[in-house]
Amino acid sequence: MQQLSKRSPLLSLPGAVPAEGVDEGVAAHYGDLFREQRALADGAGFVDLSHRGVVTVTGDDRLSWLHLLLTQHVSELPAGQATEALILSAHGHIEHALYLVDDGETVWAHVEPGTQDALISYLESMKFFYRVEVADRTDEFAVVHLPAGSIAEVPEGVVVRETAHGRDLFLPRTELESYAERSGPAIGILAYEALRVEAHRPRLGFETDHRTIPHELGWIGTAVHLQKGCYRGQETVARVQNLGKPPRRLVFLHLDGSEVHLPPHGADIRLADEGPDGRKIGFVTTSVRHHELGPIALALVKRNVPVDARLIADMTAAAQEVVVEP
């Protein structure tokens, strides 16, 4: 995934440790990972997600046009109602994930860091005669996440995307530092990721690879609407939904807490009964340290792996919980 994010000014806050990889540009944590997790779980603080891309769509046809391109039913999306949607390849593989809200005049979406250019290029190629304008607003707006239960004030005029997991603010970048002063404590991306894994929520580029289809990750229903009109990749979605099963399924892993190192993204998963030299049956997608659950992970495994099978993730023993039914 191309990384084009800017360095957040909040990396100058006391204790800030920069994140790496795709999340480069914001803080991994501010000195105390577990304290930050507990605060976030309790509805306190905010998460700087200013490295994410921000894309807007304006024009009279914005919702009807997006409805033709996205996996989600958005033609009659009420103003202020959050949703999420995917863009698929012709073969049904996931290419983009969009986190959307319409404010009555503009559709706002935040996307994975560095993916906005490719997304905008695709959207521009599909405009045809529709009355829509697509814009990259990443330089102007920063995404800030307030956890569920937060009582922090939202500045007047700021677009908000509210879900069961919290509120995403599309905050003018010029206001990011002043907002942090008023609404702290600042919480790093690692705490946000730990709660995401706990909630079994997939993330593009982590739980996905070049052949992932929505059924494998449990995105049917939340990001894919099964009773809407045609869109690219719909034939695959309908065929798997009606006639078959996906080749892989997302699982939640409890990892052996005695191990010092977490298995990295892409680490092989094998059946414990076959040992470390056994056949590969999947891979780790995201691994984190949770303030209550200890080391945990999400992983993709072959659909026919028994739900009670003991697993090895890299060299770490793992017990699985079902996320997507086999």
C-alpha positions in Angstrom: 0.0 0.0 0.0 1.4 3.4 -1.0 2.2 5.6 1.9 1.7 9.3 1.3 0.7 10.6 4.7 2.1 13.7 6.3 3.8 13.9 9.7 1.2 14.9 12.3 2.0 18.0 14.4 0.8 15.9 17.4 4.0 13.9 17.2 5.5 16.8 19.1 3.4 16.0 22.2 5.2 14.7 25.2 6.0 11.0 25.1 4.9 10.6 21.4 6.5 7.5 19.7 6.0 7.5 15.9 4.1 4.7 14.3 5.7 2.7 11.5 4.6 1.2 8.2 1.2 2.2 6.8 0.5 4.2 10.0 3.6 6.3 9.7 2.9 9.9 10.3 0.9 9.6 13.6 1.9 8.4 17.0 2.0 4.7 17.9 1.6 5.7 21.5 2.3 8.5 23.9 4.3 6.5 26.5 1.8 4.1 28.1 0.1 1.7 25.7 -2.2 0.0 28.2 -3.2 3.2 30.0 -4.2 4.6 26.6 -6.2 1.5 25.8 -8.1 1.7 29.1 -8.8 5.4 28.5 -10.1 4.7 25.0 -12.3 1.8 26.2 -13.7 4.1 28.9 -14.7 6.7 26.3 -11.9 9.2 27.1 -9.4 11.0 24.9 -9.1 11.0 21.1 -7.1 9.2 18.4 -5.1 11.2 15.8 -6.0 9.5 12.5 -4.7 12.5 10.4 -2.7 10.2 8.2 -5.8 8.8 6.6 -7.0 10.0 3.2 -10.1 12.2 3.0 -12.2 12.3 -0.2 -15.3 14.2 -0.9 -18.0 13.9 -3.6 -20.3 16.8 -4.3 -23.1 17.4 -6.9 -26.8 16.6 -7.3 -26.1 13.0 -8.5 -23.5 12.1 -5.8 -25.6 9.5 -4.0 -27.2 7.9 -7.0 -23.8 7.8 -8.7 -22.0 6.3 -5.8 -24.8 3.7 -5.5 -23.8 2.3 -8.8 -20.1 1.9 -7.8 -20.2 0.8 -4.2 -21.2 -2.4 -2.5 -23.4 -0.4 -0.1 -27.0 0.9 -0.6 -26.4 4.7 -0.6 -28.9 6.1 -3.1 -31.2 7.3 -0.3 -28.6 7.6 2.5 -30.0 10.1 5.1 -27.9 13.1 5.9 -25.7 12.4 9.0 -26.1 8.6 8.8 -22.7 6.8 8.8 -22.1 3.8 6.6 -19.1 1.9 5.1 -18.7 0.5 1.7 -16.3 -1.3 -0.6 -15.1 -1.1 -4.2 -14.5 -4.5 -5.7 -12.6 -5.7 -8.8 -14.5 -7.3 -11.6 -13.7 -10.7 -9.9 -15.1 -9.5 -6.6 -11.8 -8.9 -4.8 -11.7 -6.0 -2.4 -9.8 -2.9 -3.8 -11.0 0.0 -1.5 -12.8 0.5 1.8 -14.6 3.8 2.3 -16.0 5.1 5.6 -18.8 7.5 4.6 -21.2 10.1 5.8 -23.3 12.6 3.8 -23.8 16.0 5.3 -26.7 16.9 3.0 -24.6 18.5 0.4 -21.3 16.5 0.3 -20.4 12.9 0.8 -17.3 12.7 3.1 -15.2 9.5 3.2 -12.0 8.6 4.9 -9.8 5.8 3.5 -6.6 4.0 4.2 -3.4 6.1 4.1 -2.1 6.5 0.6 -5.0 4.9 -1.1 -6.9 8.1 -2.0 -5.0 8.7 -5.3 -6.0 5.3 -6.7 -9.5 5.7 -5.4 -10.0 9.1 -7.0 -8.5 7.9 -10.3 -11.1 5.2 -10.4 -14.0 7.5 -9.5 -13.0 10.1 -12.1 -12.9 7.4 -14.7 -16.6 6.5 -13.9 -18.1 10.0 -13.9 -19.4 10.0 -17.5 -22.4 12.4 -17.7 -23.2 12.4 -13.9 -23.3 15.7 -12.1 -20.6 15.0 -9.5 -17.2 16.4 -8.4 -14.6 14.3 -6.7 -11.9 15.9 -4.6 -8.9 14.9 -2.5 -9.3 16.9 0.8 -6.5 15.2 2.7 -4.4 18.3 2.8 -7.2 20.3 4.3 -8.9 17.9 6.7 -7.6 15.5 9.4 -9.6 12.6 10.8 -9.9 12.5 14.5 -11.6 9.6 16.4 -13.6 10.0 19.6 -14.4 6.7 21.3 -17.9 5.5 22.1 -19.1 7.2 25.3 -17.0 10.3 24.8 -18.5 13.5 26.0 -15.9 15.7 24.2 -17.3 18.6 22.4 -17.3 18.8 18.6 -16.4 22.2 17.1 -19.2 23.9 15.3 -19.5 23.1 11.6 -17.3 20.0 11.8 -18.6 17.0 9.8 -19.1 14.0 12.1 -19.4 10.3 11.2 -21.0 8.5 14.2 -21.0 4.7 14.7 -21.4 2.3 17.5 -17.6 2.4 17.9 -17.4 6.2 18.2 -17.3 9.4 16.2 -15.0 10.2 13.4 -14.5 14.0 12.9 -13.4 15.6 9.7 -11.5 18.4 11.4 -9.7 21.2 9.5 -6.0 20.5 9.8 -5.3 24.0 11.0 -7.4 23.2 14.1 -5.7 19.9 15.0 -3.3 21.2 17.5 -5.8 23.5 19.3 -8.3 20.6 19.4 -5.7 18.4 21.0 -5.1 21.0 23.7 -8.8 21.1 24.6 -9.8 17.4 24.1 -6.9 15.3 25.4 -5.5 13.0 26.3 -4.1 12.0 22.9 -4.1 8.3 22.3 -1.9 6.4 19.9 -2.9 4.2 16.9 -1.8 1.0 18.7 -4.5 1.4 21.3 -7.0 2.1 18.6 -5.8 -1.0 16.7 -6.1 -3.2 19.9 -9.7 -2.3 20.3 -10.3 -2.9 16.6 -8.9 -6.4 16.8 -11.0 -7.1 20.0 -14.1 -6.0 18.1 -13.2 -8.3 15.1 -13.3 -5.3 12.7 -11.3 -5.9 9.4 -9.0 -3.3 7.9 -8.0 -3.0 4.3 -4.4 -4.0 3.7 -4.2 -5.9 7.0 -7.0 -8.4 6.8 -7.1 -8.2 3.0 -4.8 -9.4 0.2 -5.1 -9.4 -3.6 -7.7 -12.1 -3.6 -9.9 -11.3 -0.5 -13.7 -11.3 -1.0 -16.1 -9.6 1.4 -17.6 -12.9 2.7 -14.2 -14.0 4.2 -14.1 -11.0 6.6 -17.7 -10.7 7.7 -18.2 -7.5 5.6 -21.5 -8.8 4.3 -24.2 -6.7 5.8 -22.0 -4.0 7.3 -20.3 -2.9 4.0 -22.1 -5.0 1.4 -25.8 -4.8 0.8 -27.2 -7.9 -0.8 -30.5 -6.4 -2.2 -29.2 -3.5 -4.2 -28.5 -3.1 -7.9 -25.5 -3.9 -10.0 -22.0 -2.9 -9.2 -18.6 -4.2 -10.3 -17.9 -7.6 -8.7 -21.5 -8.2 -7.7 -21.7 -11.5 -9.6 -19.0 -13.0 -7.4 -20.7 -11.7 -4.2 -24.1 -13.2 -5.3 -22.6 -16.5 -6.4 -20.7 -17.1 -3.1 -23.7 -15.9 -1.1 -26.2 -18.1 -2.8 -24.3 -21.1 -4.1 -21.2 -21.6 -2.1 -18.8 -20.7 0.7 -15.8 -18.4 0.7 -12.4 -20.2 0.5 -11.1 -18.6 3.8 -12.6 -17.2 7.0 -11.6 -14.6 9.5 -10.8 -15.9 13.0 -9.9 -14.3 16.3 -6.9 -15.7 18.1 -5.8 -15.8 21.7 -2.0 -16.1 21.6 0.3 -17.7 24.2 1.1 -14.9 26.6 4.5 -16.4 27.5 6.0 -15.4 24.2 7.9 -12.2 24.1 7.3 -11.4 20.4 4.0 -11.1 18.6 3.7 -13.0 15.3 3.9 -10.3 12.5 1.5 -9.6 9.8 1.7 -12.5 7.2 3.1 -15.0 9.7 2.2 -18.6 8.8 -0.5 -20.4 10.7 -0.4 -24.2 11.0 -2.3 -26.9 12.9 -0.7 -27.5 16.3 -1.0 -31.2 15.9 1.2 -31.1 12.8 3.9 -29.0 14.4 5.9 -26.1 13.1 6.7 -28.0 9.9 3.1 -28.8 9.1 1.2 -27.4 6.1 0.3 -23.8 6.0 -3.5 -23.2 6.6 -3.6 -19.4 6.9 -1.7 -16.3 8.0 -1.8 -13.6 10.7 -3.4 -10.4 9.6 -3.1 -8.2 12.7 -1.6 -9.0 16.1 -1.7 -6.7 19.2 -1.3 -6.6 22.9 -4.6 -5.9 24.7 -4.8 -4.4 28.2 -7.2 -7.1 29.4 -7.0 -10.0 26.9 -3.2 -10.1 26.5 -1.8 -10.9 23.1 -4.5 -11.4 20.5 -4.7 -11.4 16.7 -6.9 -11.6 13.7 -6.1 -14.2 11.0 -7.4 -15.7 7.8 -7.5 -19.5 7.7 -8.9 -22.0 5.2 -12.6 -22.4 5.6 -12.4 -26.1 6.4 -10.1 -25.7 9.4 -12.0 -27.2 12.4 -13.3 -24.5 14.7 -11.9 -26.3 17.7 -8.4 -27.0 16.2 -5.4 -25.8 18.1 -3.2 -23.6 16.0 0.4 -22.3 15.8 0.9 -18.7 14.6 4.5 -18.5 13.5 6.0 -20.3 16.6 3.2 -19.1 19.0 0.4 -21.4 20.3 -3.0 -19.9 19.5 -6.6 -20.8 20.3 -9.2 -19.6 17.8 -12.7 -18.0 18.2 -15.1 -18.0 15.2 -15.7 -14.7 13.5 -16.9 -15.9 10.1 -18.8 -19.2 10.2 -17.2 -22.0 8.2 
